[in-house]
Amino acid sequence: MQKSVISLVSIITTFWSCTIRMSTAITTCVSTAITTCVSTAITTFVSTAITTCVSTAITTCVSTAITTFVSTAITTCVSTAITTCVSTAITTFVSTAITTCVSTAITTFVSTAIMLSTIFKHLKLIIKLNNT
């Protein structure tokens, strides 16, 4: 009987020890799983957040730079074209006006001088004829 009580106590003690070990193993396993899961989730979240943020920042920056460049290029091009066009038009107009004006003035002056010369010759001739 004493032997059986000792055996029973030994079985209970072994069972209890095994239960404690299993409980510790389960607790460690669950704890490690939770820690790993949370750690991985945080790392993934942070990594994804940083990647997304940097990627978005670069995309936005490049997109804004291209838009600004194109917009500035178009504005500058149109502005330069208008300025050049207006400037050329004014220069051409003034140059043509001056050339035409001077040319007309010279032609008119020469033409008038020739007419006056012809009139004076005829007047001289008329005066000569009248005096004789």
C-alpha positions, 0 to 999 in steps of 0.5 A: 500500500505504501508503495502504491501511495508513493507511486501515485504521488510520483505519478501526480508529481510527474503529471504536475511537473509535465503540466507546468512545463506544458503550460510554460511551453504554451505561454512561451509559444503564444507570447512569442507568436504574439510578439513576432506577429505584432513586431512584424505588423509594426515593421511592415506598417512602418516600412509600407508607410515610409515607402508609400510616403517617399514614393508619393513624395517623389511622384508628387515632386517629379509631377509638380516639377514637370507641370511647372516646367511645361507651364513655365516653358509654354508661358515663356514661349508664348510671351516671347513669341508675342513680344517678338511678333509685336516688336517685329510688327512695330519695327517693320511698320515704322521702317516701312512707314519711314521708307515709304514717307521718305521715298514719297517725299523724294519722288514728290519733291523731284517731280515737283522740281521737274514740273516747276523747272518746266513751268519756268522754262515755258514762262521764260519762253513766253516772256521772251516771246512777249518782249519781242 
